[in-house]
Amino acid sequence: MLKTIKSKFVFFSILLIMLSVGIPNYFLIRQFQSNFKERSELYLNSAVDMILYNLKSSMNEKSSNTIQQLIDNMILNENVHHIRIFNSDGKILYSSEHEYINEDIRIAAPDHIDSNFTQIKERTISLMDDHHAFAAFQAIENGPKCYSCHGNEPVIAFIDVDTHLTSPERNFHTGTQHFIYLGIVLIVLMTFGLLVLFNYFINKPLMQISGAIDKLKEGDYDLKLPIKRIDEFGTLNNHFNKMVRELKLSSEKIEEFHLEQLRRADKMVTLGEIAAAMAHDINNHSAIIMTRADYLQMQMESVGSMKEYREELNVIINQVQKISKTTGSILKNAKRIPSEFIDINLNRLVRSTLNNLEPLLNKKEVSIVRNLTWGNNIIRGNIEQIEQIIMNLINNALDAIDTEGKIDVSVLKNETSEIEFTVQDNGNGILSDDIEKIYSPFFTTKANEKGTGLGLYIVKNICNNHNAKIECSSYSGKGTTFTITFKSEKRN
C-alpha cells in the first residue's frame, strides 16, 4: 500500500495534520461543553427548585387551579420548553400543554421518561437526544403537611421540566459544528497544499532524475539535468551531470581500447600467417641442413680424422631437429591442430635445455645455480611447449643481466605436492607499473633489437593451455623471479 515515497508522504502528512489539529480542538471543545453543561444544569436546577417551591405553596393552599396557573406562568419564560406533573401510573396531572392532561406520559413523550421512573429518587438532568434542550426529572416527595391529602405514600407525583438551550448555548453548539467543519476543511487544504509542494519540490525532481537514469541505461550520454536550483536536488543534478560526463569519457576509452584490441587481433592473425609461411621456409632450409649433416655423419665413420668433430656434429643435428619441432609447432598452431600431451620429466627436460644453452651462458659469463631435486617430477604437457617456456624465461634472464650475473633455476615440490619451476636472476628488474603489462602482446622493456614483446605472451598462453599458474616478482635494480606452478601427475 505505502510503496512509493509520495504515498508515504501523503499518509503521514494527513496523520500528522489530523493529530496536530484534531487533538487540541477535541480538548478545547470538551472544555467548552463541560462549561456550558455546568451552566445549563445550574440554570435548570434553579428553575426546578423554584417550581417545586411554588408547587408546595400552591398545595398548601389546596388549590389545583393554582398549580396549573403556576405552570402556565412558568412556561411564559422563553427558555422553559415543557413542564409536566404525573403520578406513579404515568397519568399527566398538570402540563404546560393542556391537550396532554390526563394522557399517559409514555404516549405524550415517548422515549423521554425512563420506563422505571418510579425507582428514581434523585433528581436527574440530561441533554435531550436532539441537543436542543436539557431535561430535569425528580420525584415530588410526600411531607407531613401533605399527609392529610395524600396519605402516607412516600412520593406524591413526578415532575418533568424541559428547558431550551439559551442563545449562547445554541451559538456554542452551532459553533462547535462549524469548528469541526473548519478543522476538516483545514486538514483538506493543508493536505492538498503539502501534496502540491511535494510534487513541485520533491516528486518532480525525482521523476526527472529517474527519467534521466532510464535514458542513461539506453546509452544516451549527452543528456544533462538543469542546475537552476541551489538546494539538495540542484547539487544532486550537478553530481549526476559529472557522473554522465565521466561515463561518456570511460565509454569512449573502452570503445577506443576495444578497437585497439581488434586491430591487435587482426595484426596477430597477419603475424600468424607470416609466421606459418616463415616456418614453412625454415623447414625447407632445415631439411637441407639435416641432409648434409646426415651425410657428414656417415662420412665420419670412414674418415678417422673427422671423428673428433662427432660431438659438435651431434649438437648441430640435435639443434636442427629442435628447429624443425619449433617450426612444426608453429605450423600446427596455424592449422589449429591440437598439441600432443605426454608425461614429461621436468628435471630431465630442464637439465637438457640448460646443457644446450651452455655456450650462450659462457659467452655472457653468467653462472647457473641448479636446484633440481632428485627423483621424477612428472608433469603432463607438450614437451616442445614446455621447453619453449624454459628457453624464453632463461633468455629473458640473460637479457636482463649485463655481465657476470647469476641465474638460479629450480624444480621443487611445494606443500600441496604441486611442482614449481622457478627462474631467478639478479638483473635490472622490472618497474612495478609494468608488472601487469608484461604478458601483453608486443609489450617489452628491452631495446628494439633485443625483443618483440611476444616471449612472455607466448609463455602465458602455454601456461593457460597446461592449466599452470605463472607468477612474477621483481624489484627494480635487484632482479626478477618467475615461478610456474604445475599440477603433478600421480603415478601408480
LUMMARZA-822287 format. One line per 5 residues: number of its first residue (from 1); their letters; for each residue x, y, z of C-alpha. Coordinates in Angstrom, 3 decimals. Layout:
REM residues N
NUM = A = X:Y:Z; ...
This chain:
REM residues 492
1 = MLKTI = 0.000:0.000:0.000; 2.680:2.510:1.022; 5.317:1.546:-1.522; 6.112:4.939:-3.024; 7.590:7.988:-1.303
6 = KSKFV = 4.585:10.008:-2.428; 2.047:7.683:-0.801; 4.064:7.576:2.420; 4.407:11.355:2.451; 0.665:11.904:1.898
11 = FFSIL = -0.348:9.333:4.518; 1.948:10.567:7.254; 1.216:14.224:6.417; -2.534:13.652:6.810; -1.932:11.721:10.021
16 = LIMLS = 0.290:14.472:11.421; -2.166:17.221:10.451; -5.113:15.358:11.945; -3.228:14.834:15.181; -1.926:18.409:15.375
21 = VGIPN = -5.328:19.939:14.533; -7.714:17.372:15.952; -6.230:16.800:19.420; -6.174:20.482:20.508; -9.641:21.065:19.040
26 = YFLIR = -11.010:17.988:20.769; -9.847:19.094:24.215; -10.974:22.677:23.573; -14.487:21.584:22.564; -14.689:19.214:25.506
31 = QFQSN = -13.781:22.040:27.860; -16.399:24.360:26.358; -19.021:21.612:26.509; -18.236:20.974:30.156; -18.501:24.687:30.993
36 = FKERS = -21.808:25.178:29.201; -23.238:21.972:30.632; -22.454:23.107:34.177; -24.078:26.478:33.464; -27.199:24.869:31.917
41 = ELYLN = -27.550:22.402:34.771; -27.248:25.246:37.268; -29.949:27.200:35.483; -32.219:24.147:35.261; -31.693:23.263:38.922
46 = SAVDM = -32.717:26.788:39.839; -35.834:26.559:37.667; -36.843:23.197:39.137; -36.243:24.420:42.678; -38.418:27.457:42.024
51 = ILYNL = -41.188:25.298:40.511; -41.076:22.896:43.445; -41.192:25.774:45.886; -44.231:27.286:44.163; -45.872:23.868:43.931
56 = KSSMN = -45.542:23.303:47.646; -47.005:26.744:48.297; -49.968:26.024:45.994; -50.531:22.587:47.533; -50.576:24.162:50.970
61 = EKSSN = -53.400:26.355:49.682; -55.060:23.150:48.454; -55.835:24.682:45.071; -55.229:22.624:41.907; -56.081:25.617:39.775
66 = TIQQL = -53.243:27.479:41.373; -50.850:24.684:40.374; -51.968:24.772:36.733; -51.845:28.549:36.747; -48.318:28.382:38.152
71 = IDNMI = -47.264:26.070:35.308; -48.878:28.332:32.734; -46.971:31.288:34.151; -43.667:29.412:34.202; -43.996:28.350:30.565
76 = LNENV = -44.079:32.013:29.578; -40.304:32.003:30.155; -38.849:31.535:26.683; -36.205:29.148:27.932; -38.751:26.764:29.556
81 = HHIRI = -39.995:24.260:26.992; -42.193:21.748:28.857; -43.450:21.249:32.398; -45.326:18.072:33.286; -46.505:16.599:36.579
86 = FNSDG = -47.662:12.969:36.536; -48.428:10.286:39.061; -46.784:6.910:39.527; -49.091:5.386:36.904; -47.800:7.827:34.295
91 = KILYS = -51.008:9.841:34.117; -50.298:13.505:33.446; -51.996:15.623:36.143; -50.733:19.039:35.112; -48.975:20.100:31.922
96 = SEHEY = -47.839:23.204:30.075; -49.515:21.575:27.093; -53.150:21.319:28.160; -54.048:18.767:25.499; -51.826:16.170:27.228
101 = INEDI = -53.518:16.467:30.639; -54.881:13.060:31.718; -52.772:11.396:28.977; -50.089:8.782:29.693; -46.629:10.312:29.842
106 = RIAAP = -45.285:7.396:27.839; -47.596:8.318:24.969; -47.283:12.083:25.287; -43.496:11.978:25.453; -42.198:8.621:24.173
111 = DHIDS = -38.510:7.854:24.890; -38.488:10.907:27.160; -39.107:9.198:30.506; -37.434:6.042:31.712; -39.897:3.151:31.977
116 = NFTQI = -38.693:2.566:35.550; -39.115:6.193:36.568; -40.807:5.207:39.813; -37.484:3.800:41.027; -35.654:7.092:40.512
121 = KERTI = -35.395:9.017:43.770; -32.718:11.582:42.942; -33.002:14.475:40.526; -31.559:13.683:37.101; -30.572:16.187:34.426
126 = SLMDD = -29.755:15.121:30.869; -29.306:16.632:27.423; -32.050:15.652:25.020; -31.187:13.472:22.056; -31.770:16.341:19.620
131 = HHAFA = -29.257:18.502:21.594; -31.724:21.376:21.732; -32.969:21.079:25.341; -31.997:19.867:28.817; -34.479:17.735:30.773
136 = AFQAI = -34.796:17.519:34.562; -36.692:14.737:36.268; -37.479:14.479:40.013; -39.890:12.772:42.348; -42.090:15.102:44.484
141 = ENGPK = -41.722:13.608:47.921; -44.559:13.490:50.457; -44.271:15.513:53.654; -46.092:15.902:56.985; -48.086:18.829:55.660
146 = CYSCH = -49.304:16.703:52.769; -50.404:13.627:54.717; -53.947:14.927:55.068; -54.447:14.906:51.287; -52.004:12.297:50.008
151 = GNEPV = -51.820:9.799:52.850; -48.559:8.097:53.766; -47.232:7.487:50.212; -43.510:8.422:50.057; -43.935:10.061:46.645
156 = IAFID = -46.825:12.301:45.687; -46.012:12.704:41.981; -43.188:13.243:39.490; -42.157:16.400:37.708; -40.522:16.691:34.298
161 = VDTHL = -39.115:20.049:33.210; -37.505:20.712:29.790; -35.590:23.904:29.080; -34.485:25.243:25.744; -30.826:25.993:25.257
166 = TSPER = -30.061:29.632:25.798; -28.856:31.748:22.883; -25.168:31.444:23.921; -25.614:27.680:24.289; -27.222:27.392:20.868
171 = NFHTG = -24.454:29.519:19.400; -21.877:27.308:21.116; -23.332:24.105:19.708; -23.582:25.655:16.252; -20.065:27.000:16.592
176 = TQHFI = -18.840:23.573:17.668; -20.147:22.049:14.469; -18.651:24.872:12.447; -15.392:24.380:14.293; -15.377:20.693:13.336
181 = YLGIV = -16.201:21.529:9.722; -13.493:24.154:9.716; -10.992:21.613:11.064; -11.904:19.180:8.275; -11.572:21.909:5.652
186 = LIVLM = -8.224:22.946:7.167; -6.976:19.355:7.051; -8.025:19.030:3.404; -6.416:22.345:2.434; -3.179:21.588:4.278
191 = TFGLL = -3.037:18.099:2.757; -3.626:19.480:-0.728; -1.050:22.208:-0.156; 1.560:19.745:1.082; 0.812:17.466:-1.865
196 = VLFNY = 1.345:20.332:-4.307; 4.582:21.324:-2.563; 5.753:17.708:-2.529; 5.038:17.313:-6.241; 6.881:20.518:-7.112
201 = FINKP = 9.885:20.342:-4.802; 10.421:16.571:-4.421; 8.408:14.360:-6.775; 9.078:16.346:-9.942; 12.904:16.415:-9.466
206 = LMQIS = 12.860:12.707:-8.551; 10.891:11.812:-11.678; 13.294:13.949:-13.698; 16.302:12.082:-12.293; 14.551:8.709:-12.753
211 = GAIDK = 13.835:9.513:-16.402; 17.440:10.602:-16.918; 18.690:7.307:-15.452; 16.425:5.369:-17.845; 17.891:7.304:-20.793
216 = LKEGD = 21.380:6.716:-19.438; 20.694:2.950:-19.343; 19.805:3.172:-23.044; 23.224:4.693:-23.766; 22.347:8.380:-24.027
221 = YDLKL = 25.470:10.061:-22.650; 24.569:13.526:-23.997; 21.745:14.202:-21.545; 22.119:16.956:-18.968; 19.926:17.835:-15.996
226 = PIKRI = 19.205:21.535:-15.254; 21.071:23.097:-12.330; 18.781:26.073:-11.676; 18.091:25.183:-8.054; 20.529:25.720:-5.214
231 = DEFGT = 19.041:23.087:-2.917; 19.942:19.408:-2.476; 18.401:18.453:-5.815; 20.491:21.092:-7.555; 23.610:19.522:-6.008
236 = LNNHF = 22.372:16.044:-6.963; 21.762:17.145:-10.566; 25.257:18.628:-10.687; 26.812:15.368:-9.445; 24.661:13.408:-11.903
241 = NKMVR = 25.902:15.536:-14.810; 29.515:14.993:-13.697; 28.888:11.247:-13.489; 27.414:11.222:-17.021; 30.455:13.100:-18.360
246 = ELKLS = 32.804:10.618:-16.700; 30.772:7.684:-18.015; 30.906:9.174:-21.501; 34.698:9.521:-21.296; 35.003:5.981:-19.924
251 = SEKIE = 32.756:4.653:-22.679; 34.860:6.391:-25.317; 38.068:4.993:-23.792; 36.564:1.483:-23.627; 35.449:1.727:-27.244
256 = EFHLE = 38.862:3.013:-28.257; 40.519:0.185:-26.316; 38.162:-2.322:-27.920; 39.041:-1.039:-31.389; 42.728:-1.224:-30.496
261 = QLRRA = 42.261:-4.823:-29.351; 40.531:-5.625:-32.620; 43.383:-4.025:-34.543; 45.888:-6.026:-32.489; 43.909:-9.204:-33.054
266 = DKMVT = 43.930:-8.538:-36.773; 47.662:-7.861:-36.557; 48.156:-11.133:-34.674; 46.288:-13.013:-37.397; 48.556:-11.445:-40.010
271 = LGEIA = 51.664:-12.245:-37.947; 50.433:-15.802:-37.547; 50.095:-16.175:-41.283; 53.585:-14.697:-41.776; 54.995:-16.976:-39.049
276 = AAMAH = 53.415:-20.008:-40.720; 54.947:-19.042:-44.056; 58.339:-18.434:-42.428; 58.143:-21.744:-40.574; 57.485:-23.496:-43.860
281 = DINNH = 60.556:-21.889:-45.450; 62.707:-22.598:-42.374; 61.625:-26.237:-42.524; 62.844:-26.411:-46.122; 66.250:-24.978:-45.189
286 = SAIIM = 66.415:-27.169:-42.083; 65.771:-30.219:-44.228; 68.760:-29.332:-46.406; 70.982:-28.784:-43.348; 69.762:-32.067:-41.851
291 = TRADY = 70.532:-33.932:-45.085; 74.063:-32.524:-45.205; 74.617:-33.276:-41.532; 73.474:-36.891:-42.001; 75.887:-37.211:-44.932
296 = LQMQM = 78.767:-35.862:-42.829; 77.865:-38.266:-40.022; 78.054:-41.220:-42.425; 81.413:-39.980:-43.819; 82.704:-39.614:-40.270
301 = ESVGS = 82.614:-43.383:-39.813; 85.009:-43.922:-42.747; 87.278:-40.917:-42.230; 89.053:-41.247:-38.916; 90.296:-37.657:-38.855
306 = MKEYR = 86.713:-36.333:-38.630; 85.768:-38.310:-35.510; 86.953:-35.504:-33.258; 84.070:-33.398:-34.614; 81.446:-36.019:-33.817
311 = EELNV = 80.157:-34.242:-30.681; 79.871:-30.902:-32.476; 78.043:-32.567:-35.348; 75.627:-34.232:-32.942; 74.841:-30.832:-31.376
316 = IINQV = 74.143:-29.399:-34.844; 71.837:-32.303:-35.704; 70.079:-32.018:-32.323; 69.535:-28.270:-32.749; 68.256:-28.655:-36.302
321 = QKISK = 65.785:-31.247:-35.031; 64.607:-28.771:-32.415; 64.250:-26.059:-35.081; 62.107:-28.481:-37.055; 59.998:-29.214:-33.982
326 = TTGSI = 59.546:-25.458:-33.288; 58.529:-24.694:-36.852; 56.306:-27.751:-36.802; 54.636:-26.400:-33.676; 54.067:-23.065:-35.416
331 = LKNAK = 52.512:-24.822:-38.378; 50.338:-26.913:-36.079; 49.095:-23.794:-34.264; 48.464:-22.038:-37.565; 46.370:-25.033:-38.691
336 = RIPSE = 44.705:-25.215:-35.243; 45.974:-28.791:-34.741; 45.879:-29.758:-31.020; 49.271:-30.366:-29.397; 50.059:-33.824:-28.087
341 = FIDIN = 50.288:-34.063:-24.280; 52.552:-36.687:-22.707; 54.185:-37.355:-19.336; 57.286:-35.149:-19.001; 60.151:-35.499:-16.529
346 = LNRLV = 60.630:-31.799:-15.828; 64.022:-32.281:-14.096; 65.435:-34.065:-17.146; 63.988:-31.502:-19.578; 65.454:-28.554:-17.630
351 = RSTLN = 68.917:-30.198:-17.496; 68.818:-30.875:-21.229; 67.784:-27.321:-22.060; 70.471:-25.812:-19.810; 73.129:-28.001:-21.472
356 = NLEPL = 72.057:-26.667:-24.866; 72.337:-23.101:-23.605; 75.763:-23.671:-22.064; 77.726:-21.883:-24.863; 75.498:-18.805:-24.618
361 = LNKKE = 75.826:-18.720:-20.825; 79.605:-18.994:-21.032; 79.753:-16.226:-23.620; 77.951:-13.783:-21.284; 79.926:-15.063:-18.269
366 = VSIVR = 76.680:-15.878:-16.427; 76.722:-18.630:-13.826; 73.823:-21.058:-13.429; 72.846:-22.345:-9.994; 70.807:-25.515:-10.414
371 = NLTWG = 68.486:-26.686:-7.680; 66.905:-29.753:-9.214; 65.572:-32.326:-6.764; 66.393:-35.946:-7.355; 63.624:-38.176:-8.479
376 = NNIIR = 60.962:-37.814:-11.103; 58.934:-34.605:-11.115; 56.410:-35.670:-13.734; 54.023:-33.177:-15.369; 51.535:-33.649:-18.182
381 = GNIEQ = 52.114:-31.464:-21.224; 53.588:-30.827:-24.630; 57.365:-31.215:-24.465; 58.130:-28.631:-27.169; 55.946:-26.006:-25.478
386 = IEQII = 57.373:-26.670:-22.011; 60.882:-26.401:-23.456; 59.841:-23.127:-25.075; 58.832:-21.834:-21.627; 62.253:-22.765:-20.193
391 = MNLIN = 64.110:-21.203:-23.112; 62.111:-17.961:-23.035; 62.448:-17.419:-19.282; 66.223:-18.083:-19.309; 66.737:-15.895:-22.392
396 = NALDA = 64.799:-13.090:-20.668; 67.038:-13.506:-17.607; 70.143:-13.313:-19.812; 68.840:-10.147:-21.488; 68.254:-8.566:-18.064
401 = IDTEG = 71.884:-9.289:-16.974; 74.751:-7.239:-18.327; 77.745:-9.448:-17.476; 78.929:-11.733:-14.691; 75.424:-12.305:-13.420
406 = KIDVS = 73.765:-15.262:-11.801; 70.640:-17.230:-12.642; 69.029:-19.635:-10.155; 66.975:-22.409:-11.740; 64.992:-24.765:-9.520
411 = VLKNE = 62.394:-27.521:-9.757; 60.753:-28.287:-6.408; 57.569:-29.690:-4.938; 55.580:-27.367:-2.677; 53.459:-28.250:0.373
416 = TSEIE = 50.485:-29.271:-1.805; 52.633:-31.610:-3.967; 52.493:-29.203:-6.891; 55.669:-28.834:-8.983; 57.199:-25.355:-9.113
421 = FTVQD = 59.667:-24.307:-11.817; 61.500:-21.098:-10.846; 63.924:-18.853:-12.751; 65.550:-16.095:-10.679; 68.084:-13.533:-11.910
426 = NGNGI = 69.955:-10.615:-10.396; 69.469:-8.348:-13.395; 67.898:-4.958:-13.879; 64.407:-5.940:-12.695; 61.004:-4.661:-13.848
431 = LSDDI = 59.267:-1.456:-12.795; 56.221:-2.045:-10.563; 53.962:-0.188:-13.013; 54.988:-2.599:-15.789; 54.384:-5.878:-13.938
436 = EKIYS = 50.758:-6.149:-15.078; 51.694:-5.339:-18.700; 54.477:-7.867:-19.301; 52.103:-10.591:-20.562; 50.505:-8.297:-23.169
441 = PFFTT = 51.491:-8.933:-26.785; 54.179:-6.602:-28.208; 54.928:-5.092:-24.788; 58.643:-5.131:-23.982; 61.097:-3.226:-21.827
446 = KANEK = 64.051:-4.406:-23.900; 65.804:-2.451:-26.609; 64.255:-2.854:-30.062; 66.992:-5.134:-31.274; 66.594:-7.498:-28.332
451 = GTGLG = 62.882:-8.364:-28.211; 59.494:-8.241:-29.916; 57.313:-8.393:-26.795; 55.884:-11.834:-27.653; 58.015:-14.075:-25.402
456 = LYIVK = 56.070:-13.741:-22.133; 52.798:-13.513:-24.058; 53.550:-16.971:-25.509; 54.692:-18.278:-22.111; 51.448:-17.087:-20.517
461 = NICNN = 49.330:-18.797:-23.196; 51.299:-22.047:-22.857; 50.733:-21.928:-19.077; 46.993:-21.431:-19.657; 46.951:-24.404:-22.035
466 = HNAKI = 48.653:-26.542:-19.382; 46.458:-25.324:-16.511; 49.586:-23.902:-14.871; 49.955:-20.676:-12.922; 52.692:-18.126:-13.618
471 = ECSSY = 53.757:-15.508:-11.070; 56.309:-12.719:-11.262; 58.018:-10.747:-8.504; 60.573:-8.093:-9.325; 62.467:-5.201:-7.771
476 = SGKGT = 63.949:-2.560:-9.987; 67.756:-2.890:-9.991; 67.719:-6.081:-7.904; 66.385:-8.800:-10.179; 63.290:-10.750:-11.187
481 = TFTIT = 61.780:-14.117:-10.229; 59.337:-16.104:-12.389; 57.579:-19.085:-10.807; 55.405:-21.527:-12.772; 53.315:-23.978:-10.755
486 = FKSEK = 52.285:-27.264:-12.443; 49.935:-29.843:-11.069; 51.922:-33.008:-10.537; 50.865:-36.242:-12.223; 50.445:-39.015:-9.633
491 = RN = 51.989:-42.295:-10.697; 50.613:-45.694:-9.663
